[in-house]
């Protein structure tokens, strides 16, 4: 079974567009590798986390900010398809 990415975001903070943009980037890059991307509004204020199934790969509070799309794609690639060439995102 293919993994699913879950982006949990704070709707009160206005982070839906950021989450949707990241979902679009992830789905465009990993079309064949993922079951899908779930955007999940959080009940916890200020939350922005990204998980692959049950494994958290990013937490905004711990990181001190939001992820760069390039580095996020590299982390996801390392989990779902380590041999995948990300083109310019690998350079």
C-alpha positions in Angstrom: 0.0 0.0 0.0 1.3 3.5 -0.9 1.9 5.9 1.9 -0.3 8.9 2.6 0.9 12.4 3.5 -1.1 14.3 6.2 -0.6 18.0 6.5 -2.3 19.3 9.7 -2.6 23.0 9.8 -4.2 25.7 12.0 -7.2 27.2 10.1 -7.4 30.1 12.6 -3.8 31.1 11.6 -4.9 31.2 7.9 -2.5 28.4 6.9 -4.9 26.6 4.5 -3.4 28.1 1.4 0.2 27.2 2.5 -0.9 23.6 3.2 -2.7 23.4 -0.2 0.4 24.7 -2.0 2.6 22.2 -0.3 0.1 19.4 -1.1 0.1 20.5 -4.8 3.9 20.4 -4.9 4.0 17.0 -3.2 1.4 15.5 -5.5 3.0 16.9 -8.6 6.4 15.4 -7.6 5.2 12.1 -6.2 2.3 11.2 -8.4 3.1 7.5 -8.7 4.5 7.1 -5.1 1.6 8.2 -2.9 -1.9 7.3 -2.1 -2.6 11.0 -1.6 -2.3 14.0 0.5 -4.8 14.8 3.3 -5.3 18.4 4.5 -6.4 18.2 8.1 -7.6 21.3 10.0 -6.2 21.2 13.5 -8.0 21.9 16.7 -4.7 23.1 18.2 -3.8 26.7 17.5 -0.5 27.3 15.8 -0.1 23.7 14.6 1.5 22.9 11.3 2.8 19.3 11.1 3.4 16.9 8.2 3.3 13.2 8.6 3.8 10.2 6.4 1.2 7.8 7.6 1.9 7.8 11.4 5.4 9.1 11.2 5.9 12.8 11.8 8.5 14.3 9.5 7.9 18.0 10.2 6.7 20.2 13.1 6.6 24.0 12.6 7.1 24.7 16.3 10.2 22.4 16.6 11.7 23.7 13.4 11.1 27.3 14.2 9.2 28.0 11.0 7.8 26.5 7.8 9.7 24.0 5.6 11.2 24.9 2.3 9.5 22.9 -0.4 12.9 21.6 -1.7 13.9 20.2 1.6 10.4 18.8 2.3 10.5 16.9 -1.1 13.9 15.5 -0.2 12.6 14.2 3.2 9.5 12.7 1.6 11.6 11.1 -1.2 13.9 9.5 1.3 10.9 7.8 3.0 8.7 6.8 0.0 11.1 6.3 -3.0 14.8 6.7 -2.0 16.0 6.1 -5.6 13.8 8.9 -7.1 15.6 11.7 -8.9 14.1 15.1 -7.9 15.8 17.0 -10.7 16.6 20.6 -9.7 15.4 19.9 -6.1 18.4 17.6 -5.7 20.9 20.2 -6.7 
